[in-house]
Amino acid sequence: MTAEEPSENAREFMVTMRDGVELATDVYLPDNGAVHSAILVRTPYDKSSRYTALTYEAEYFRARGFAFVTQDVRGKFRSRGETVPYAHDVADGYDTVEWITHQPWSNGSVGVTGNSYYGFTTWAAVASGHPAIKAAVPQVTGIDMGADHVAGNWKQDVPRLAALKDLLQIWTDNKGYLAEIDFAAGVPEIIAAAREQIGESWGANHLLAATETLDWYNPYGERHPYHTTGIPILHWQNWYDPGLAPSGLRDWRHFRSLASTRHLHYLRVGSADHAGFRLEDVDAGDERNPYLSEAALTEKIMTECGEVADFFDEHLNDVAPEQPRPHARWHVGHVGWQSSQEYPPPSTPLTFHLEAVLGEQTHRLSRHPAADPVPLSWTHDPADPVPSTVDTEAIWYLLADYPDERAVQERADVLTFRTPPLAEDTDFAGQPVFRAHVELSSPSSHLYLKLQDVHPDGTTRPISWGRAALTPEAGRELLVALDDNAYRLRAGHSLQLQVQSSDFPHFGIHPGTDDNPWTATEKQPTTQSLTVGGLHGASLTLPAITLAQD
């Protein structure tokens, strides 16, 4: 992918950073000649592309009275410099904001925003500490995205192959690529083949090296946002984004735990995927996909950019909202938007116990535990891993092609537990929690959990995910908090939990040994055993909530 043509309403500047590297920067100004607050977006995905839609967003923000500034980050598309993710974004964010404040159209106030990697550049600009930055809206991202992306610690977490694909496609040179990667070939071989075809990827090389040293990666230096943020932040997440929402919700919980600055933090979470496709539009076709439909994109910009503009009006321009802003606004799937001063809201534990149904492929989730403990085992074969139900690209637009996962439960290496059809609607908001005693036949293993909604016709849709790198010690008193969601399980539907040891190629395959799964060549099957029933049998607890009646 090469750079697309810029908008006719943009004026492009080459802005010089402190080390002399020039970054391509577009400025969109309102039609009047006054000074304005500015909104800054720094992206690696081409500031002029239909994919980012920043040229479309610019027209909305111009109409709202903001100067809108977009920039290709260092080493990408029209910007110069080496193509290295994360390393320069704190300094480059500071220098770009400094440049903005010296422009004749600037009133000296800047808001920063963006999603995914340019959600990270939003946090990097906040971390820079520039005094002109008055507020930020990081979207579908996490503060430690870089640490997870280029230095995953396989001793503590499962290896994310989707991260490797992103590094090779986006962070090899100043262009972008769409690649079909056979992850069964082995990670070192994949990186070597990509090197021969398109060149050296610093990010991929760093990731591979870090899997050997297990070093943590911190692109913020001494200014990690957890310890330096002191401006209003609107944390923007989507439930169906298993790649980044868990990190973003962890950020929210951290900041709300700080007594001195918790009042500065706000949350907005939608029932949508990473790309913004909404749960309510599932099965509606391409006309509801903002990447493919101009009408859907226009609607998305009017609503979502409207929320961003309202936040910046409040904190950059001192425009008070018509109603006091709640600290948390979150969407319940199949219900609608809710607001509260805290998220998660107050809840009542609703516990289901895993129960064996011998001779059946599908076991039971019951409200009461079986009296006698029963071990249920499954064998993980690295040569035949449980397949992911969408490919590594589609994980980012999961709801646009929302998978029906019913076929997976037929596999012998997947344990499936299901409730009878529910007698009434059941609502929950927060993190489901899985507790279990797991025995391993190997020095380590992986555990993947999927929480699913089984429709009356058998359609099986994922609603939450959990994952853990296990050792025998950790398995003895295992507690896994699954990803957040706020969701209504409708009457007549069933709640289902699946337990397995692979999810490939979203995640790397455990070799069955204690070797590095990124590079292991020797692989062997392993057996895991889960105790159900009795005093210490496995359980799943939902944070059940009561919604106000319509």
C-alpha positions as CSV (number, residue, x, y, z in Angstrom):
1,M,0.0,0.0,0.0
2,T,1.4,3.4,-1.0
3,A,0.4,6.8,0.2
4,E,-3.0,8.1,-1.0
5,E,-3.7,11.6,-2.2
6,P,-4.2,14.2,0.5
7,S,-7.4,16.1,0.9
8,E,-7.9,19.4,-1.0
9,N,-8.7,21.1,2.3
10,A,-5.4,20.1,3.9
11,R,-2.1,22.0,3.8
12,E,0.9,19.7,4.2
13,F,4.0,20.8,6.2
14,M,7.2,19.0,6.8
15,V,7.7,19.5,10.6
16,T,11.2,19.2,11.9
17,M,11.8,17.1,15.0
18,R,14.6,17.8,17.5
19,D,17.0,15.4,15.7
20,G,16.3,17.0,12.3
21,V,13.9,14.3,10.9
22,E,10.9,15.8,9.1
23,L,7.4,14.4,9.6
24,A,4.6,15.0,7.0
25,T,1.8,16.9,8.8
26,D,-1.6,18.0,7.4
27,V,-3.4,21.0,8.8
28,Y,-7.1,21.5,8.3
29,L,-8.5,24.8,9.5
30,P,-12.0,26.1,10.0
31,D,-13.2,28.5,7.3
32,N,-13.0,31.6,9.6
33,G,-9.6,33.2,10.3
34,A,-9.7,33.1,14.1
35,V,-7.3,31.2,16.4
36,H,-8.4,27.7,17.4
37,S,-7.8,24.8,19.8
38,A,-6.2,22.0,17.9
39,I,-6.8,18.2,17.8
40,L,-3.7,16.2,16.9
41,V,-3.7,12.6,15.4
42,R,-0.4,10.8,14.7
43,T,-0.8,7.6,12.7
44,P,1.3,4.9,10.9
45,Y,-1.6,4.0,8.6
46,D,-1.4,7.0,6.1
47,K,-3.0,10.2,7.3
48,S,-4.7,10.6,3.8
49,S,-6.1,7.0,3.5
50,R,-9.6,5.9,3.3
51,Y,-8.7,3.3,5.9
52,T,-8.0,5.9,8.6
53,A,-10.8,8.2,7.3
54,L,-9.0,11.2,8.8
55,T,-9.8,13.3,5.7
56,Y,-13.5,12.7,6.5
57,E,-13.1,13.3,10.2
58,A,-11.3,16.6,9.4
59,E,-14.4,18.0,7.8
60,Y,-16.4,17.3,11.0
61,F,-13.8,18.8,13.3
62,R,-13.3,21.9,11.1
63,A,-17.1,22.5,11.2
64,R,-16.9,22.2,15.0
65,G,-14.3,25.0,15.1
66,F,-11.2,23.0,15.7
67,A,-7.9,23.0,13.8
68,F,-7.4,19.4,12.9
69,V,-3.7,18.2,12.6
70,T,-2.8,14.8,11.2
71,Q,0.7,13.3,10.9
72,D,2.4,10.3,9.4
73,V,4.6,9.0,12.2
74,R,8.3,8.7,11.7
75,G,9.3,6.3,9.0
76,K,5.8,5.9,7.6
77,F,4.4,7.0,4.2
78,R,5.4,10.7,3.5
79,S,7.4,11.1,6.8
80,R,11.1,10.6,6.9
81,G,13.3,8.7,9.3
82,E,13.7,5.0,10.2
83,T,10.7,2.7,10.4
84,V,10.8,1.8,14.1
85,P,7.6,1.5,16.2
86,Y,7.2,3.1,19.6
87,A,10.7,4.3,20.2
88,H,10.4,8.0,19.0
89,D,6.7,8.8,19.7
90,V,7.1,10.5,23.1
91,A,9.7,13.0,21.7
92,D,8.0,13.4,18.4
93,G,4.6,14.0,20.0
94,Y,6.1,16.7,22.2
95,D,7.9,18.4,19.2
96,T,4.8,18.3,17.1
97,V,2.7,19.9,19.8
98,E,5.4,22.5,20.3
99,W,5.2,23.3,16.6
100,I,1.4,23.6,16.7
101,T,1.6,26.2,19.6
102,H,3.8,28.4,17.4
103,Q,1.4,28.6,14.5
104,P,-0.6,31.8,14.0
105,W,-3.9,29.8,14.0
106,S,-3.2,28.2,17.4
107,N,-4.7,29.4,20.7
108,G,-2.2,27.3,22.6
109,S,-4.6,24.4,23.6
110,V,-4.2,20.9,22.1
111,G,-6.2,17.7,22.5
112,V,-4.7,14.4,21.3
113,T,-6.7,11.4,20.0
114,G,-6.5,8.3,17.8
115,N,-7.2,4.6,17.8
116,S,-5.1,1.5,17.9
117,Y,-1.4,2.4,17.3
118,Y,-2.4,6.0,17.1
119,G,-4.1,5.5,20.4
120,F,-0.6,4.6,21.6
121,T,0.7,7.8,20.1
122,T,-2.0,9.6,22.0
123,W,-0.6,8.2,25.3
124,A,2.9,8.9,24.1
125,A,2.0,12.6,23.6
126,V,0.4,12.6,27.1
127,A,3.5,11.1,28.5
128,S,5.6,13.8,26.9
129,G,4.2,16.2,29.4
130,H,3.8,19.1,27.0
131,P,1.9,21.8,28.9
132,A,-0.3,22.7,25.8
133,I,-1.9,19.2,25.9
134,K,-5.1,19.8,27.9
135,A,-7.0,16.5,27.3
136,A,-6.8,13.2,25.5
137,V,-9.1,10.5,24.0
138,P,-7.0,7.3,23.5
139,Q,-9.2,4.9,21.6
140,V,-9.2,1.0,21.3
141,T,-5.6,0.9,22.7
142,G,-3.6,0.3,25.8
143,I,-0.8,2.1,27.5
144,D,1.4,-0.9,27.4
145,M,0.6,-1.8,23.8
146,G,4.3,-1.6,22.9
147,A,5.3,-4.0,25.7
148,D,2.8,-6.5,24.5
149,H,3.6,-5.9,20.8
150,V,7.4,-6.2,20.5
151,A,8.4,-8.0,23.8
152,G,5.7,-10.5,24.9
153,N,6.9,-12.5,27.9
154,W,5.9,-16.1,27.1
155,K,6.5,-17.2,30.7
156,Q,3.7,-14.9,31.9
157,D,1.4,-14.7,28.9
158,V,0.5,-16.6,25.8
159,P,2.3,-15.7,22.5
160,R,0.3,-13.4,20.2
161,L,1.0,-14.2,16.6
162,A,-1.4,-11.4,15.5
163,A,1.2,-9.0,16.9
164,L,4.0,-10.5,14.7
165,K,1.8,-10.2,11.5
166,D,1.2,-6.5,12.3
167,L,4.9,-5.9,12.8
168,L,5.8,-7.4,9.4
169,Q,2.9,-5.7,7.5
170,I,3.2,-2.2,9.0
171,W,6.7,-1.9,10.5
172,T,9.1,-3.1,7.8
173,D,9.3,0.1,5.7
174,N,7.3,3.3,5.0
175,K,4.6,1.4,3.1
176,G,2.0,-1.1,4.3
177,Y,1.4,-4.7,3.2
178,L,-1.3,-7.3,3.4
179,A,0.3,-10.7,3.8
180,E,-0.9,-14.3,3.9
181,I,1.4,-15.9,6.5
182,D,1.6,-19.6,7.1
183,F,2.3,-19.5,10.9
184,A,2.9,-23.3,10.9
185,A,6.3,-22.5,9.2
186,G,7.8,-21.3,12.5
187,V,8.4,-17.7,13.6
188,P,12.2,-17.5,12.8
189,E,11.5,-18.8,9.3
190,I,8.6,-16.4,8.8
191,I,10.7,-13.4,9.8
192,A,13.6,-14.6,7.6
193,A,11.2,-15.0,4.6
194,A,9.7,-11.6,5.1
195,R,13.3,-10.1,5.3
196,E,14.1,-11.6,1.9
197,Q,10.8,-10.4,0.3
198,I,10.3,-6.9,1.7
199,G,13.2,-6.1,4.0
200,E,14.2,-5.9,7.7
201,S,11.6,-5.3,10.3
202,W,13.1,-3.9,13.5
203,G,9.9,-4.7,15.4
204,A,9.8,-8.3,14.4
205,N,13.5,-8.7,15.2
206,H,13.1,-7.1,18.6
207,L,10.1,-9.4,19.3
208,L,12.0,-12.5,18.5
209,A,15.1,-11.4,20.5
210,A,12.9,-10.5,23.5
211,T,11.4,-13.9,23.6
212,E,14.8,-15.2,24.5
213,T,15.8,-12.5,27.0
214,L,12.2,-12.0,28.4
215,D,13.0,-8.3,28.7
216,W,10.1,-5.9,29.2
217,Y,9.8,-3.0,26.7
218,N,9.1,0.5,27.9
219,P,8.9,3.3,25.3
220,Y,8.1,5.9,27.8
221,G,11.4,6.1,29.7
222,E,10.8,7.7,33.1
223,R,7.4,9.1,32.0
224,H,5.2,6.1,32.0
225,P,1.6,7.4,31.9
226,Y,0.6,5.5,35.0
227,H,2.7,7.9,37.0
228,T,2.7,11.1,35.0
229,T,-0.8,11.7,33.7
230,G,-2.6,14.7,35.2
231,I,-5.1,15.8,32.5
232,P,-8.6,14.7,31.6
233,I,-8.7,11.4,29.7
234,L,-11.6,9.8,28.0
235,H,-10.8,6.0,27.8
236,W,-12.5,4.7,24.7
237,Q,-12.8,0.9,24.3
238,N,-15.0,-1.7,22.6
239,W,-15.9,-5.0,24.2
240,Y,-15.3,-7.1,21.1
241,D,-11.6,-6.2,20.8
242,P,-9.8,-9.1,22.4
243,G,-6.5,-7.7,21.1
244,L,-6.4,-4.4,23.0
245,A,-9.5,-3.9,25.1
246,P,-8.2,-6.0,28.1
247,S,-5.1,-3.6,28.3
248,G,-7.3,-0.5,27.9
249,L,-9.7,-1.6,30.7
250,R,-6.7,-2.4,32.9
251,D,-5.6,1.2,32.4
252,W,-9.0,2.5,33.4
253,R,-9.0,0.5,36.6
254,H,-5.5,1.7,37.4
255,F,-6.4,5.4,37.1
256,R,-9.7,5.1,39.0
257,S,-7.7,3.5,41.8
258,L,-5.7,6.8,42.3
259,A,-7.4,9.0,44.9
260,S,-5.7,12.2,43.8
261,T,-6.5,12.1,40.0
262,R,-9.3,9.6,39.6
263,H,-11.8,12.4,38.9
264,L,-9.9,13.2,35.7
265,H,-10.7,9.9,34.1
266,Y,-13.8,9.0,32.0
267,L,-14.8,5.7,30.3
268,R,-16.7,5.0,27.1
269,V,-17.1,1.4,26.0
270,G,-19.3,0.2,23.1
271,S,-20.6,-3.1,22.0
272,A,-18.3,-3.0,18.9
273,D,-15.1,-4.5,17.6
274,H,-11.7,-3.0,17.2
275,A,-12.7,-1.4,13.9
276,G,-15.9,0.0,15.2
277,F,-18.4,-2.4,13.7
278,R,-21.3,-2.7,16.1
279,L,-23.0,-5.8,17.6
280,E,-26.4,-4.4,16.6
281,D,-25.3,-4.4,13.0
282,V,-24.2,-8.1,12.9
283,D,-25.6,-9.9,9.9
284,A,-26.7,-6.5,8.3
285,G,-24.1,-6.8,5.5
286,D,-21.6,-4.4,4.0
287,E,-24.0,-1.4,4.1
288,R,-23.4,-1.2,7.8
289,N,-19.6,-1.5,7.6
290,P,-18.0,2.0,7.9
291,Y,-14.9,0.7,6.0
292,L,-17.1,-0.2,3.0
293,S,-20.1,2.1,3.1
294,E,-20.0,5.9,2.8
295,A,-23.4,6.2,4.6
296,A,-22.2,4.1,7.6
297,L,-19.0,6.1,7.7
298,T,-20.9,9.4,7.8
299,E,-23.1,8.1,10.6
300,K,-20.1,6.9,12.6
301,I,-18.3,10.2,12.2
302,M,-21.3,12.2,13.2
303,T,-21.9,10.2,16.4
304,E,-18.3,9.2,17.5
305,C,-16.4,12.3,16.4
306,G,-19.3,14.2,18.0
307,E,-18.5,12.6,21.4
308,V,-14.8,13.4,20.9
309,A,-15.5,17.0,20.0
310,D,-17.8,17.4,23.0
311,F,-15.0,16.2,25.3
312,F,-12.5,18.5,23.8
313,D,-14.9,21.4,23.8
314,E,-15.4,20.9,27.6
315,H,-11.7,20.6,28.4
316,L,-10.0,22.7,25.8
317,N,-12.6,25.4,25.2
318,D,-14.4,25.5,28.6
319,V,-17.8,24.7,27.0
320,A,-19.8,23.1,29.7
321,P,-21.9,20.1,28.6
322,E,-25.7,20.4,28.7
323,Q,-25.8,17.6,31.3
324,P,-23.0,16.7,33.8
325,R,-20.7,14.1,32.2
326,P,-20.9,10.7,33.9
327,H,-17.6,9.1,34.6
328,A,-18.6,5.9,32.8
329,R,-20.8,5.3,29.8
330,W,-21.1,1.7,28.6
331,H,-23.2,-0.3,26.2
332,V,-25.0,-3.5,27.2
333,G,-25.3,-5.8,24.2
334,H,-29.0,-6.3,23.1
335,V,-30.1,-3.5,25.5
336,G,-28.4,-0.1,25.0
337,W,-26.3,2.6,26.6
338,Q,-26.0,2.9,30.4
339,S,-24.2,5.5,32.5
340,S,-22.8,5.4,36.0
341,Q,-20.2,7.1,38.2
342,E,-18.3,3.8,38.5
343,Y,-17.5,1.0,36.1
344,P,-17.9,-1.9,36.7
345,P,-21.2,-1.1,38.3
346,P,-22.4,-2.8,41.5
347,S,-23.1,-6.5,40.8
348,T,-24.2,-9.7,42.4
349,P,-22.1,-12.8,41.8
350,L,-24.0,-15.4,39.7
351,T,-22.0,-18.6,39.9
352,F,-22.3,-21.6,37.6
353,H,-20.6,-24.8,38.4
354,L,-18.9,-27.0,35.8
355,E,-20.5,-30.5,35.8
356,A,-19.6,-33.6,33.9
357,V,-22.1,-35.4,31.7
358,L,-20.4,-38.6,31.1
359,G,-20.8,-40.1,27.6
360,E,-21.7,-36.7,26.1
361,Q,-19.6,-34.2,24.1
362,T,-21.2,-31.2,25.8
363,H,-21.1,-31.0,29.6
364,R,-23.3,-28.8,31.9
365,L,-23.1,-25.5,33.6
366,S,-25.3,-25.8,36.7
367,R,-26.3,-23.4,39.4
368,H,-25.4,-26.1,42.0
369,P,-22.3,-28.2,42.2
370,A,-22.4,-31.9,41.7
371,A,-21.7,-33.8,45.0
372,D,-18.7,-35.9,43.7
373,P,-15.6,-34.6,42.1
374,V,-14.9,-35.9,38.5
375,P,-11.7,-35.3,36.5
376,L,-12.2,-34.3,32.9
377,S,-9.1,-34.4,30.7
378,W,-8.2,-33.2,27.2
379,T,-5.1,-33.8,25.1
380,H,-3.3,-30.9,23.4
381,D,-1.5,-32.0,20.3
382,P,0.8,-29.3,18.9
383,A,0.5,-30.9,15.4
384,D,-3.3,-30.4,15.5
385,P,-4.1,-27.3,17.4
386,V,-7.6,-25.9,18.0
387,P,-8.2,-23.5,15.1
388,S,-9.1,-19.8,15.7
389,T,-12.6,-19.2,14.2
390,V,-11.4,-16.1,12.3
391,D,-8.0,-15.4,10.8
392,T,-5.3,-13.2,12.3
393,E,-6.5,-10.2,10.2
394,A,-10.2,-10.6,11.0
395,I,-9.6,-10.5,14.8
396,W,-9.6,-6.7,14.4
397,Y,-13.0,-6.6,12.7
398,L,-14.5,-9.6,14.6
399,L,-18.2,-8.5,14.5
400,A,-18.1,-7.6,10.8
401,D,-17.9,-11.4,10.2
402,Y,-19.1,-12.6,13.6
403,P,-18.1,-16.3,13.7
404,D,-20.5,-19.1,14.5
405,E,-18.3,-21.3,16.7
406,R,-20.5,-24.4,17.1
407,A,-18.2,-26.7,15.1
408,V,-15.4,-26.3,17.6
409,Q,-17.3,-28.1,20.4
410,E,-17.1,-31.3,18.3
411,R,-13.3,-31.5,19.0
412,A,-12.0,-34.0,21.6
413,D,-9.4,-31.4,22.8
414,V,-12.1,-28.9,23.7
415,L,-14.2,-29.2,26.9
416,T,-17.6,-27.6,26.5
417,F,-20.0,-26.7,29.3
418,R,-23.5,-25.3,28.7
419,T,-26.5,-24.2,30.7
420,P,-30.0,-25.2,29.8
421,P,-31.9,-22.5,27.9
422,L,-32.3,-19.6,30.3
423,A,-35.8,-18.9,31.7
424,E,-35.3,-15.2,31.8
425,D,-33.0,-12.4,30.5
426,T,-29.7,-12.3,32.4
427,D,-27.6,-9.2,32.4
428,F,-23.9,-8.8,33.4
429,A,-21.3,-6.2,33.3
430,G,-17.6,-6.6,34.2
431,Q,-15.2,-9.6,34.1
432,P,-16.5,-13.1,34.3
433,V,-14.2,-15.2,36.6
434,F,-13.1,-18.8,36.1
435,R,-11.8,-20.8,39.1
436,A,-10.4,-24.3,38.8
437,H,-7.9,-26.9,39.8
438,V,-6.0,-28.0,36.7
439,E,-3.4,-30.7,36.5
440,L,-0.7,-30.7,33.8
441,S,1.4,-33.6,32.4
442,S,4.0,-31.1,31.2
443,P,6.2,-28.4,32.9
444,S,3.9,-25.7,31.5
445,S,0.8,-25.3,29.3
446,H,-1.6,-22.7,27.8
447,L,-5.2,-22.3,28.8
448,Y,-7.8,-20.6,26.6
449,L,-11.4,-19.9,27.7
450,K,-14.3,-18.7,25.5
451,L,-17.6,-17.5,26.9
452,Q,-20.3,-17.9,24.3
453,D,-24.0,-17.2,23.7
454,V,-25.8,-20.2,22.2
455,H,-28.9,-19.2,20.3
456,P,-32.0,-21.4,20.1
457,D,-31.0,-22.5,16.6
458,G,-27.6,-23.6,17.8
459,T,-25.7,-20.5,16.5
460,T,-22.8,-20.0,18.9
461,R,-21.3,-16.5,19.2
462,P,-18.2,-15.5,21.4
463,I,-18.8,-12.8,24.0
464,S,-15.7,-13.0,26.2
465,W,-12.2,-14.5,26.2
466,G,-9.7,-15.6,28.8
467,R,-6.1,-16.8,28.5
468,A,-3.3,-17.9,30.7
469,A,0.2,-19.4,30.6
470,L,0.1,-22.2,33.2
471,T,2.6,-24.0,35.4
472,P,1.6,-26.9,37.7
473,E,1.8,-24.6,40.7
474,A,-0.4,-22.0,39.1
475,G,-3.0,-24.6,38.0
476,R,-3.6,-25.8,41.5
477,E,-5.5,-22.7,42.5
478,L,-6.3,-21.2,39.1
479,L,-8.2,-17.9,38.8
480,V,-8.6,-16.3,35.4
481,A,-10.5,-13.1,34.9
482,L,-12.0,-13.1,31.4
483,D,-12.3,-10.0,29.3
484,D,-14.8,-7.4,30.2
485,N,-18.2,-7.2,28.6
486,A,-21.7,-5.8,29.4
487,Y,-24.2,-8.1,27.8
488,R,-27.8,-9.5,28.0
489,L,-28.1,-13.2,27.7
490,R,-31.7,-13.4,26.4
491,A,-34.3,-15.8,27.6
492,G,-34.2,-19.1,25.6
493,H,-30.5,-18.7,24.9
494,S,-27.8,-20.7,26.7
495,L,-24.5,-19.6,28.3
496,Q,-21.6,-21.8,27.2
497,L,-17.9,-22.0,28.3
498,Q,-15.2,-23.7,26.3
499,V,-11.9,-24.8,27.8
500,Q,-8.9,-25.6,25.5
501,S,-5.1,-25.4,25.2
502,S,-4.7,-23.7,21.8
503,D,-6.2,-21.0,19.6
504,F,-4.1,-21.0,16.5
505,P,-3.1,-18.8,14.7
506,H,-4.3,-16.0,16.9
507,F,-1.8,-17.3,19.5
508,G,1.3,-19.4,19.2
509,I,1.2,-23.2,19.8
510,H,2.5,-24.5,23.1
511,P,5.2,-27.1,22.2
512,G,4.3,-29.5,25.1
513,T,7.7,-28.8,26.6
514,D,9.1,-26.0,28.6
515,D,10.9,-24.6,25.6
516,N,10.3,-21.1,24.1
517,P,7.1,-21.5,22.1
518,W,8.2,-18.8,19.6
519,T,11.2,-20.9,18.6
520,A,10.6,-24.5,19.8
521,T,11.2,-27.2,17.2
522,E,10.6,-30.3,19.4
523,K,6.9,-30.7,20.1
524,Q,4.9,-33.4,21.9
525,P,1.2,-33.9,23.0
526,T,0.3,-33.1,26.6
527,T,-2.7,-33.9,28.8
528,Q,-4.5,-31.4,31.0
529,S,-7.1,-32.5,33.6
530,L,-9.8,-30.3,35.2
531,T,-11.7,-31.2,38.3
532,V,-15.5,-30.6,38.3
533,G,-17.9,-31.2,41.1
534,G,-17.2,-31.6,44.8
535,L,-16.1,-28.9,47.2
536,H,-13.3,-27.5,44.9
537,G,-14.8,-28.1,41.5
538,A,-14.4,-25.6,38.7
539,S,-16.8,-22.7,38.5
540,L,-17.6,-19.6,36.4
541,T,-19.0,-16.5,38.1
542,L,-20.7,-13.7,36.2
543,P,-21.0,-10.1,37.7
544,A,-24.8,-10.0,37.3
545,I,-26.5,-6.6,37.3
546,T,-30.0,-5.3,37.5
547,L,-30.9,-2.7,34.9
548,A,-33.6,-0.1,35.3
549,Q,-36.9,-1.0,33.6
550,D,-37.6,0.6,30.3
